[in-house]
Amino acid sequence: MKIHEKYINRCIELAQNGLGNTYPNPMVGSVIVHQGKIIGEGWHHKAGEPHAEVNAIASVKDKSLLKKSTIYVSLEPCSHYGKTPPCSDLIIAKEIKKVVIATVDPFAEVSGRGIQKLLSAGCEVVVGVREKEAQDLNKRFFTYHQKKRPYVILKWAQSEDGFLAPEKKDKREPIWITNQYSKQLVHKWRSEEQAILVGTNTAVMDDPKLNSRLWEGKNPTRVLIDQNLRTPKDSAILDGSIKTIVICGMHSKPELDFNLLYFEKIDFLKEIASQIMNTLYEHQIQSVIIEGGSKTLQTFIDANLWDEARVFTGENQFLKGTSSPSLLGTKVLEQHLENDYLKIYKND
């Protein structure tokens, strides 16, 4: 393995510690190397807190070594004042002469400007080491800034015979198809993404909470598609405890009023999925898990507005019921979770 790749790989490992906590910022890791030895490491923990480069430099005990060191970063150092000062200025101030960067930042206020600032200050800059891996690390951030929409993850659980739900059920609550391990994994996923979306039928029939109660972490913003506001007002999704966006029709008249409840109107006579993507982009949401139901999932599949699909198959059979969505994609993972089977697809 080439030496630069070794240290950029470590930057990517460090950056992953920030998954779910850095929005709207990207995940970034940084390593400082002196004479073949790592003397400092850091990653971005949370928006508003110091960036990876700042944490890495702060961790170096003997600051006199910085002038003879190389700093590695998984994403281009920022060049503008946000909630924190520019990292490129700090690198220049500490007289670190060599900077190795995995990939350019897609954010317009940074893109290429951090690199140019370093070059103008006389730094040697290497760009593009493990670039694909670094972009995949921040697939949500890159999708948001390059495609002007969130990164879309489809998720559903189906019975062994291919149904999302039985034909009939007695209670207004979800029918659990998968086991406790799969359920906990789903709550972990929820804590990693910015939003979670369901359609009207799921809200009416299941009364889901859509939180991350089985995993320590943030609750995602809840998104409900409800053209005619049919969801009962006492539903968990409308309780005002978590930021919730209700996508409703142009002529609907919302009656609820909570600080964390937002009603956004779209034209349901036009293409729905792209309008929802635009609404979530305006709310600065970089990623969304779409959990159903079947009609909602298929709407995004048919519009080709999805990036990843995570599909669980349980061992029970319904014989009749709501059929699972159908999609074409590249299968990238298969694994068993006890008696459940998980497949993950990427959109080609």
C-alpha positions as CSV (number, residue, x, y, z in Angstrom):
1,M,0.0,0.0,0.0
2,K,1.3,3.4,-0.9
3,I,2.2,5.6,2.1
4,H,-0.4,8.3,1.3
5,E,-3.2,5.8,0.9
6,K,-2.3,4.3,4.3
7,Y,-2.8,7.6,6.1
8,I,-5.9,8.7,4.1
9,N,-7.4,5.3,5.0
10,R,-6.9,6.2,8.7
11,C,-8.5,9.6,8.1
12,I,-11.6,7.9,6.7
13,E,-11.7,5.5,9.7
14,L,-11.6,8.5,12.0
15,A,-14.2,10.4,10.1
16,Q,-16.7,7.6,10.5
17,N,-16.9,8.3,14.2
18,G,-19.0,11.4,13.3
19,L,-21.7,9.5,11.4
20,G,-25.1,11.0,12.3
21,N,-23.7,13.9,14.3
22,T,-22.1,16.3,11.9
23,Y,-25.0,17.5,9.8
24,P,-25.1,19.8,8.0
25,N,-21.3,19.4,7.9
26,P,-19.5,16.4,6.3
27,M,-17.6,13.7,8.2
28,V,-13.9,14.5,8.1
29,G,-10.8,12.9,9.6
30,S,-7.3,14.1,9.8
31,V,-3.9,12.7,10.6
32,I,-0.5,14.4,11.1
33,V,2.6,12.5,10.3
34,H,6.3,13.3,11.2
35,Q,9.1,11.1,9.9
36,G,6.8,8.1,9.3
37,K,5.0,8.3,12.6
38,I,1.5,9.6,13.4
39,I,1.9,12.4,16.0
40,G,-1.7,13.7,15.9
41,E,-5.2,12.6,14.9
42,G,-8.6,14.1,15.0
43,W,-12.1,14.1,13.5
44,H,-15.1,16.4,13.3
45,H,-17.4,15.5,16.1
46,K,-20.4,17.8,15.7
47,A,-21.5,20.9,13.7
48,G,-20.3,24.1,15.4
49,E,-17.4,22.3,17.1
50,P,-13.8,22.2,15.9
51,H,-13.1,20.6,12.6
52,A,-10.9,17.5,12.1
53,E,-7.7,19.5,11.3
54,V,-8.1,21.6,14.4
55,N,-8.5,18.6,16.6
56,A,-5.6,16.8,14.9
57,I,-3.3,19.8,15.4
58,A,-4.4,20.2,19.0
59,S,-3.6,16.6,19.8
60,V,0.1,17.0,18.8
61,K,2.2,17.3,22.0
62,D,5.3,18.8,20.5
63,K,4.0,21.6,18.2
64,S,7.5,22.4,17.0
65,L,7.3,19.2,14.9
66,L,4.4,20.6,12.8
67,K,6.7,22.6,10.5
68,K,8.4,19.3,9.4
69,S,5.2,17.3,9.2
70,T,2.6,16.3,6.7
71,I,-1.1,16.7,7.4
72,Y,-3.6,14.3,5.8
73,V,-7.3,15.2,5.5
74,S,-10.2,13.2,4.0
75,L,-11.8,16.3,2.6
76,E,-10.4,19.7,1.4
77,P,-9.8,22.0,4.3
78,C,-12.4,24.8,4.5
79,S,-11.4,28.3,3.4
80,H,-14.4,30.4,4.7
81,Y,-15.7,31.5,8.1
82,G,-18.7,29.5,9.2
83,K,-19.3,28.6,12.8
84,T,-15.5,28.1,13.1
85,P,-12.5,29.8,11.4
86,P,-11.0,28.4,8.2
87,C,-8.9,25.3,8.6
88,S,-6.7,26.2,5.7
89,D,-5.7,29.4,7.6
90,L,-4.7,27.3,10.6
91,I,-2.6,25.0,8.6
92,I,-0.8,28.0,7.1
93,A,-0.4,29.6,10.5
94,K,1.2,26.4,11.9
95,E,3.6,26.3,8.9
96,I,2.7,22.8,7.9
97,K,4.3,22.6,4.5
98,K,2.7,19.5,3.0
99,V,-1.0,18.7,2.8
100,V,-2.5,15.5,1.4
101,I,-6.2,15.7,0.6
102,A,-8.5,12.8,-0.4
103,T,-11.1,14.8,-2.3
104,V,-12.2,18.3,-3.2
105,D,-15.1,19.7,-1.2
106,P,-18.3,20.0,-3.4
107,F,-19.7,22.8,-1.3
108,A,-19.6,25.9,-3.5
109,E,-18.1,28.2,-0.7
110,V,-15.1,25.8,-0.3
111,S,-14.7,23.9,-3.5
112,G,-11.1,24.4,-4.7
113,R,-10.6,27.6,-2.6
114,G,-9.0,25.9,0.3
115,I,-6.5,24.1,-2.0
116,Q,-5.8,27.4,-3.8
117,K,-5.2,29.2,-0.5
118,L,-2.7,26.5,0.6
119,L,-0.9,26.6,-2.7
120,S,-0.7,30.4,-2.6
121,A,0.9,30.2,0.9
122,G,3.6,27.9,-0.5
123,C,2.3,24.6,0.7
124,E,2.9,21.4,-1.3
125,V,-0.6,20.0,-1.9
126,V,-1.5,16.5,-3.1
127,V,-5.2,15.9,-4.1
128,G,-7.1,12.7,-5.1
129,V,-5.7,10.0,-2.8
130,R,-8.5,7.4,-2.2
131,E,-10.8,9.9,-3.7
132,K,-13.7,7.4,-4.5
133,E,-13.6,6.1,-0.9
134,A,-13.6,9.6,0.5
135,Q,-16.6,10.6,-1.6
136,D,-18.5,7.4,-0.7
137,L,-17.8,8.2,3.0
138,N,-19.7,11.5,2.5
139,K,-22.2,10.3,-0.1
140,R,-25.0,12.2,1.7
141,F,-23.0,15.5,1.6
142,F,-22.0,15.0,-2.0
143,T,-25.5,14.1,-3.2
144,Y,-27.0,17.1,-1.4
145,H,-24.5,19.6,-2.9
146,Q,-24.2,18.1,-6.3
147,K,-27.7,16.8,-7.0
148,K,-29.5,19.4,-4.8
149,R,-31.5,16.7,-3.0
150,P,-31.1,14.3,-0.1
151,Y,-29.4,10.9,-0.3
152,V,-32.4,8.5,-0.5
153,I,-32.4,5.1,1.3
154,L,-35.4,2.9,0.7
155,K,-36.1,0.4,3.5
156,W,-38.7,-2.2,3.9
157,A,-39.3,-5.6,5.5
158,Q,-41.2,-8.3,3.7
159,S,-42.6,-11.7,4.5
160,E,-41.0,-14.8,3.0
161,D,-43.8,-14.8,0.4
162,G,-43.2,-11.2,-0.5
163,F,-45.8,-9.1,1.4
164,L,-45.2,-5.9,3.4
165,A,-48.4,-6.5,5.5
166,P,-51.2,-9.0,5.8
167,E,-54.5,-8.4,4.1
168,K,-56.2,-7.6,7.4
169,K,-55.0,-6.7,10.9
170,D,-56.8,-6.1,14.2
171,K,-54.9,-3.2,15.8
172,R,-53.6,0.2,14.7
173,E,-49.9,-0.7,15.1
174,P,-47.1,-2.1,13.0
175,I,-47.0,-5.8,12.1
176,W,-43.4,-6.9,13.0
177,I,-42.0,-9.1,10.3
178,T,-38.4,-9.2,11.5
179,N,-36.7,-10.1,14.7
180,Q,-35.3,-7.9,17.5
181,Y,-31.8,-7.7,16.0
182,S,-33.1,-6.4,12.7
183,K,-35.4,-4.0,14.5
184,Q,-32.5,-2.6,16.5
185,L,-30.3,-2.2,13.4
186,V,-33.1,-0.2,11.8
187,H,-33.1,2.2,14.8
188,K,-29.4,2.5,14.5
189,W,-29.8,3.5,10.8
190,R,-32.5,6.0,11.8
191,S,-30.0,7.7,14.2
192,E,-27.5,8.0,11.3
193,E,-29.8,9.8,8.8
194,Q,-31.4,13.2,8.9
195,A,-35.0,12.3,8.1
196,I,-37.4,9.4,7.8
197,L,-40.4,9.4,5.5
198,V,-43.7,7.5,5.3
199,G,-47.0,7.8,3.4
200,T,-50.5,8.4,4.7
201,N,-51.6,4.7,4.8
202,T,-48.6,3.8,7.0
203,A,-49.4,6.6,9.4
204,V,-53.1,5.8,9.5
205,M,-52.8,2.0,9.8
206,D,-49.7,1.6,11.9
207,D,-49.4,4.8,14.0
208,P,-45.6,4.6,13.9
209,K,-43.3,6.7,16.2
210,L,-40.5,6.8,13.7
211,N,-37.8,7.5,16.3
212,S,-34.6,5.9,17.4
213,R,-35.7,4.6,20.8
214,L,-33.8,1.3,20.5
215,W,-30.5,2.9,19.8
216,E,-28.6,5.8,21.5
217,G,-28.5,8.7,19.1
218,K,-30.5,11.5,17.4
219,N,-34.1,11.1,16.3
220,P,-34.5,11.8,12.6
221,T,-36.8,14.5,11.3
222,R,-40.1,12.8,10.5
223,V,-41.7,13.4,7.0
224,L,-45.3,12.4,6.3
225,I,-46.9,12.5,2.9
226,D,-50.6,13.3,3.6
227,Q,-52.3,15.0,0.7
228,N,-55.7,15.5,2.4
229,L,-54.5,15.5,6.0
230,R,-56.2,12.2,6.8
231,T,-53.8,11.2,9.6
232,P,-55.6,11.3,13.0
233,K,-54.5,14.3,15.1
234,D,-53.7,12.1,18.0
235,S,-51.2,10.1,16.0
236,A,-47.6,9.7,17.3
237,I,-46.2,11.3,14.2
238,L,-48.1,14.5,14.9
239,D,-47.3,14.8,18.6
240,G,-44.8,17.7,18.2
241,S,-42.0,15.9,20.0
242,I,-39.7,15.8,17.0
243,K,-39.4,18.0,14.0
244,T,-42.0,16.8,11.5
245,I,-42.7,17.9,8.0
246,V,-46.1,17.1,6.6
247,I,-46.3,17.1,2.8
248,C,-49.9,18.1,1.9
249,G,-52.0,19.2,-1.0
250,M,-52.3,22.7,-2.3
251,H,-55.8,23.2,-1.0
252,S,-55.4,21.5,2.4
253,K,-56.0,23.5,5.6
254,P,-53.8,22.4,8.5
255,E,-55.4,22.8,11.9
256,L,-52.5,21.7,14.1
257,D,-49.9,24.1,15.3
258,F,-46.6,23.0,17.0
259,N,-43.2,24.6,17.0
260,L,-41.7,21.5,15.4
261,L,-44.5,20.8,13.0
262,Y,-44.2,22.1,9.4
263,F,-46.8,21.8,6.6
264,E,-45.4,22.0,3.1
265,K,-47.8,22.1,0.1
266,I,-47.1,20.4,-3.2
267,D,-49.1,19.8,-6.4
268,F,-50.2,16.2,-6.3
269,L,-51.3,16.4,-9.9
270,K,-47.7,16.8,-10.9
271,E,-44.7,14.5,-10.3
272,I,-44.6,14.0,-6.6
273,A,-41.2,12.6,-5.7
274,S,-39.2,15.4,-7.2
275,Q,-41.3,18.0,-5.4
276,I,-40.7,16.2,-2.1
277,M,-37.0,16.1,-2.8
278,N,-37.0,19.9,-3.4
279,T,-38.9,20.5,-0.1
280,L,-36.4,18.4,1.9
281,Y,-33.5,20.2,0.2
282,E,-35.0,23.5,1.3
283,H,-35.1,22.1,4.8
284,Q,-31.4,21.3,4.4
285,I,-31.9,17.6,4.8
286,Q,-29.0,15.6,3.4
287,S,-30.4,12.1,3.8
288,V,-33.8,10.4,4.2
289,I,-34.9,6.8,4.9
290,I,-38.2,6.0,3.1
291,E,-39.9,3.3,5.2
292,G,-43.1,3.0,3.3
293,G,-45.7,1.9,2.5
294,S,-45.6,0.1,-0.8
295,K,-47.1,2.9,-2.8
296,T,-44.7,5.5,-1.4
297,L,-41.7,3.3,-2.0
298,Q,-42.7,2.5,-5.5
299,T,-43.3,6.2,-6.3
300,F,-39.6,7.0,-5.6
301,I,-38.5,3.9,-7.4
302,D,-40.5,4.7,-10.5
303,A,-39.1,8.3,-10.4
304,N,-35.6,6.9,-10.1
305,L,-35.1,9.0,-7.0
306,W,-33.3,6.5,-4.8
307,D,-29.7,5.7,-4.1
308,E,-29.8,2.7,-1.9
309,A,-32.4,0.0,-0.8
310,R,-32.2,-2.1,2.3
311,V,-34.6,-5.0,2.2
312,F,-35.3,-7.4,5.1
313,T,-37.0,-10.8,4.5
314,G,-38.5,-12.5,7.5
315,E,-39.5,-16.2,7.8
316,N,-43.3,-15.7,8.3
317,Q,-45.8,-15.9,5.4
318,F,-49.0,-13.8,4.9
319,L,-50.3,-15.6,1.8
320,K,-52.3,-12.4,0.9
321,G,-51.7,-8.7,1.6
322,T,-49.8,-5.7,0.4
323,S,-47.2,-6.7,-2.1
324,S,-43.6,-5.5,-1.8
325,P,-42.2,-2.9,-4.2
326,S,-40.1,-4.0,-7.2
327,L,-36.8,-2.5,-8.2
328,L,-33.8,-3.0,-10.3
329,G,-30.4,-2.4,-8.7
330,T,-27.0,-3.9,-8.0
331,K,-26.9,-6.1,-4.9
332,V,-23.9,-5.1,-2.8
333,L,-24.6,-7.0,0.4
334,E,-26.3,-10.1,1.7
335,Q,-26.3,-11.2,5.3
336,H,-28.3,-13.2,7.9
337,L,-29.5,-11.7,11.2
338,E,-30.6,-14.9,13.0
339,N,-33.7,-16.0,11.0
340,D,-33.9,-12.7,9.0
341,Y,-32.2,-12.1,5.7
342,L,-30.9,-8.6,4.7
343,K,-30.1,-7.5,1.1
344,I,-28.7,-4.1,0.2
345,Y,-28.9,-2.7,-3.3
346,K,-27.4,0.4,-5.0
347,N,-29.1,2.3,-7.8
348,D,-27.1,2.0,-11.0
